[in-house]
Amino acid sequence: MEKLKKNRVRIVSLILCLLLAVICMTPVLFSFFTSVRSELEIMTGGYSFLPDKLTFENYKELFGSEYSASYPILKWFGNSLVVAVAQTVLVVLISSTSAYAYARLDFPGKNILFWFLMATMTFPAVINIIPLYKICQTLGIVDTMWALILPNVAGVFNIFLIRQFMSGIPKELDEAAMIDGANKFQIYYKLIMPLCLPVLIVVAMFAFTGAWNDYLWPSIVMNSVDKLTITPGMQRIKSSFNTMHGHAIAGGFISVIPTFIVYLFAQKHFMKGMQMQAGVKG
C-alpha cells in the first residue's frame, strides 16, 4: 500500500514537472517559430503557433553584409562573449579570495567588516550608476570593454554565498595542510578551491548570465555602435525607424543560446551546489 502511494506521488510529480516544462518552453518555441516566418506573415498572419511556411530568410538577412553594416550583430555577440567570460573569471577569482579571507583567516575587525559589507546589499543597485559612470569617466575607460567588465567583478552576494560554503568545510583540513608545509595561498588554491567547485560553478553561472543579459549599464557607458553588447544591440534593432520584427525576434532567439549552453554543461554542478549548505549555515 505504501509503495502504491509512493508511485502515485511520483506520477503526480512527473505530471507537474512536465506541465511546468511546457509552460516554460512555450514562449521559447513560439519565439523560434515566429523567427522562421516571413515578415508579411508576422504582420498579417494573426496568432498561430506554427508558421504557414518555414523560412530562414530572417537569419540570412540578419547576418548579411548589408544588414550588418548598420547592425553588426556578430560584433555585438563577440563583445558580449568577451565581457561575460572576462567578468566571470574575475568574479570567481575575487569573490573566492574575499570569501576565503572571511571564512578561514583571522584578522582584527573581520566580523564587523563582513556585516558592513552585507549591509551594502540593502541599497538598490541603480543608485550606483552615476558614481560608477563618474569613476569610469575619471579613469578614461568610458566606451571601452573595461567599463563593462570592472564595475561588476566584486558582487557582495557572491562573496556571501562562497563564504557560507567555505564555513562548512572543517578547519582541521587547513591545520593538516599547514603541518605538511602548505602556506595560506596553497591551502586556498589546492585545498579549498577544489572542495568549493559546486558553489563556484553556481557563482560563475550567475556572473555569466548577469553579464550577458545586462542592458542598462552597457546602454549608458557605451557610445559606439560597434562596441555594444548583444542586449542593447537588440534593443537598437527593435527601436529603429524601420523595425523588422522577424530580424529582431531571430536576433533575440540567438542571444539566449549561450546562456542555455552554459547551463546545459554546468547543470550537474549547479544542482549540487544549490542542494548543499551554501547560504544556509550561519
C-alpha positions in Angstrom: 0.0 0.0 0.0 2.8 2.3 0.9 4.6 1.5 -2.4 1.4 2.4 -4.3 1.2 5.8 -2.5 4.9 6.5 -3.5 4.2 5.6 -7.1 1.2 7.9 -7.1 3.3 10.7 -5.7 6.0 10.1 -8.4 3.4 10.2 -11.1 1.8 13.4 -9.9 5.3 15.0 -9.5 6.2 13.9 -13.0 3.0 15.4 -14.5 3.6 18.7 -12.6 7.2 18.8 -13.9 6.1 18.1 -17.4 3.4 20.8 -17.1 5.9 23.3 -15.8 8.3 22.4 -18.6 5.6 23.0 -21.2 4.7 26.4 -19.7 8.4 27.4 -19.6 9.2 26.2 -23.1 6.1 27.5 -24.9 7.4 31.1 -25.2 10.8 29.9 -26.3 9.3 27.7 -29.0 6.9 30.4 -30.1 9.8 32.8 -30.5 11.6 30.3 -32.6 8.6 29.6 -34.8 8.0 33.3 -35.2 11.6 33.9 -36.2 11.2 31.4 -39.1 8.1 33.2 -40.5 8.2 35.8 -43.3 7.8 39.4 -42.3 4.5 39.5 -44.1 3.1 36.6 -42.1 4.3 38.0 -38.8 2.5 41.3 -39.5 -0.7 39.9 -41.1 -1.0 36.3 -40.1 -2.7 36.8 -36.8 -1.9 34.3 -33.9 -0.8 30.9 -34.9 1.8 28.7 -33.1 3.3 27.1 -36.2 4.2 29.1 -39.3 2.4 28.6 -42.6 5.7 28.4 -44.4 9.1 27.7 -42.8 11.8 30.1 -43.9 15.2 31.1 -42.6 15.4 34.4 -44.5 15.3 36.4 -41.3 18.5 34.7 -40.1 20.2 35.0 -43.5 19.4 38.7 -43.8 20.3 39.4 -40.1 23.9 38.1 -40.7 24.1 39.5 -44.3 26.7 42.2 -45.1 24.0 44.8 -46.0 22.2 44.5 -42.6 25.4 44.0 -40.6 26.7 47.4 -41.7 24.1 49.2 -39.6 23.5 46.4 -37.0 26.7 44.4 -36.5 25.2 41.5 -34.6 28.2 39.3 -34.9 30.3 42.1 -33.4 27.8 42.6 -30.6 27.8 38.8 -30.0 31.6 38.7 -29.7 31.6 41.7 -27.4 29.1 40.0 -25.1 31.2 36.9 -25.1 34.4 38.7 -24.2 32.7 40.7 -21.4 30.8 37.8 -20.0 33.8 35.4 -19.9 36.2 38.0 -18.5 33.8 39.2 -15.9 33.0 35.6 -14.9 36.7 34.7 -14.4 37.3 37.9 -12.3 34.1 37.4 -10.3 35.1 33.8 -9.3 38.7 34.9 -8.5 37.9 38.0 -6.5 34.8 36.6 -4.7 36.5 33.3 -3.7 39.6 35.1 -2.4 37.5 37.5 -0.4 35.3 34.7 0.9 38.4 32.7 1.9 39.6 35.6 4.0 36.3 36.0 5.8 35.8 32.3 6.3 39.2 30.9 7.0 41.5 33.7 8.2 41.6 35.7 11.4 42.2 39.4 11.4 41.0 42.4 13.5 37.5 43.6 12.7 36.7 40.7 10.4 33.1 40.3 11.5 32.4 44.0 11.6 33.8 44.5 8.1 31.8 41.5 6.8 28.5 42.6 8.2 29.2 46.1 7.0 29.7 44.6 3.5 26.4 42.7 3.9 24.6 46.0 4.8 25.5 47.4 1.3 23.1 44.8 -0.2 20.2 46.8 1.2 20.9 49.7 -1.2 19.3 49.4 -4.7 22.0 48.8 -7.4 20.6 51.7 -9.5 21.9 54.3 -7.1 25.5 53.3 -8.0 25.1 54.1 -11.7 26.1 57.8 -11.5 29.1 57.2 -9.2 30.2 54.3 -11.4 30.0 56.4 -14.5 31.9 59.2 -12.9 34.6 56.7 -11.8 34.9 55.3 -15.3 35.0 58.8 -16.8 37.8 59.7 -14.4 39.8 56.6 -15.3 39.2 57.2 -19.0 37.6 53.9 -19.7 34.1 55.1 -20.9 33.2 53.4 -24.2 35.7 50.6 -23.6 35.3 46.9 -22.6 36.9 47.7 -19.3 33.9 49.8 -18.4 31.7 46.8 -18.8 33.9 44.3 -17.1 35.4 46.0 -14.0 32.3 47.5 -12.2 30.7 44.2 -11.5 33.6 41.9 -10.5 33.0 42.1 -6.7 29.4 41.1 -6.0 28.6 41.1 -2.3 26.1 38.2 -2.7 28.7 36.1 -4.4 31.2 36.7 -1.5 28.5 35.8 1.0 27.5 32.6 -0.9 31.0 31.3 -1.2 31.9 32.3 2.4 29.0 30.3 3.8 30.0 27.3 1.8 33.6 27.6 3.0 32.5 27.9 6.6 31.1 24.4 6.3 34.5 22.9 5.4 36.3 21.6 8.6 39.2 23.8 9.6 41.1 20.7 10.6 41.9 20.3 6.9 43.7 23.7 6.9 45.7 22.6 10.0 46.7 19.3 8.5 47.8 21.1 5.3 49.9 23.6 7.4 51.6 20.7 9.2 52.5 19.4 5.7 54.2 22.7 4.9 51.4 24.4 2.9 51.1 28.2 3.2 47.8 30.2 3.2 47.7 30.6 -0.6 48.4 26.9 -1.2 45.6 25.9 1.1 43.3 28.2 -0.8 44.3 27.2 -4.2 45.0 23.4 -3.8 42.6 22.5 -1.0 39.7 24.9 -0.6 39.0 25.8 -4.2 38.5 22.1 -5.4 36.2 21.5 -2.4 34.2 24.6 -3.4 33.7 23.7 -7.0 29.9 23.3 -6.9 29.3 26.8 -5.4 32.0 28.3 -7.6 30.1 27.0 -10.7 26.8 28.4 -9.3 28.5 31.8 -8.9 30.1 31.5 -12.4 26.7 30.8 -13.9 25.1 33.8 -12.1 28.0 36.0 -13.2 27.9 34.9 -16.9 24.2 35.2 -17.1 24.2 38.6 -15.5 26.9 40.0 -17.7 25.3 38.5 -20.9 21.8 39.8 -20.1 22.9 43.3 -18.8 21.1 46.0 -20.6 21.1 49.2 -18.6 24.8 49.7 -17.8 26.1 49.0 -21.4 23.5 51.3 -22.8 24.8 54.1 -20.5 28.6 53.6 -20.7 29.0 52.6 -24.4 28.7 55.2 -27.1 30.0 53.4 -30.2 27.6 51.1 -32.0 30.2 48.5 -32.8 31.2 48.3 -29.1 27.7 47.5 -27.8 26.9 44.1 -26.4 24.1 41.9 -27.7 21.3 43.0 -25.3 21.4 46.8 -26.0 22.2 45.9 -29.6 18.9 44.0 -29.9 17.1 47.0 -28.4 18.7 49.2 -31.1 17.2 46.9 -33.8 13.8 47.0 -32.1 13.8 50.8 -31.7 14.9 51.6 -35.2 12.6 53.5 -37.5 12.3 50.7 -40.0 11.9 47.8 -37.5 11.9 44.3 -39.0 10.2 42.2 -36.4 11.5 38.9 -37.9 15.1 40.1 -37.6 14.6 41.3 -34.0 13.0 38.1 -32.9 15.7 36.0 -34.7 18.4 38.0 -33.0 16.7 37.7 -29.7 16.4 33.9 -30.0 20.1 33.6 -31.0 21.1 35.8 -28.0 19.7 33.2 -25.5 21.7 30.3 -26.9 25.0 30.9 -25.0 23.3 31.0 -21.6 21.4 27.9 -22.4 24.6 26.1 -23.4 26.4 27.2 -20.2 23.5 25.9 -18.1 23.4 22.7 -20.1 27.0 21.8 -19.4 27.0 23.0 -15.8 23.6 21.8 -14.6 25.0 18.8 -12.7 27.3 21.0 -10.6 24.7 23.8 -10.4 22.1 21.5 -8.8 24.7 20.0 -6.5 25.7 23.5 -5.4 22.1 24.6 -4.8 21.3 21.5 -2.7 24.4 21.8 -0.4 24.7 24.1 2.5 25.7 27.2 0.7 23.9 30.2 2.2 22.3 28.1 4.9 25.0 27.6 7.5 25.5 30.7 9.6 
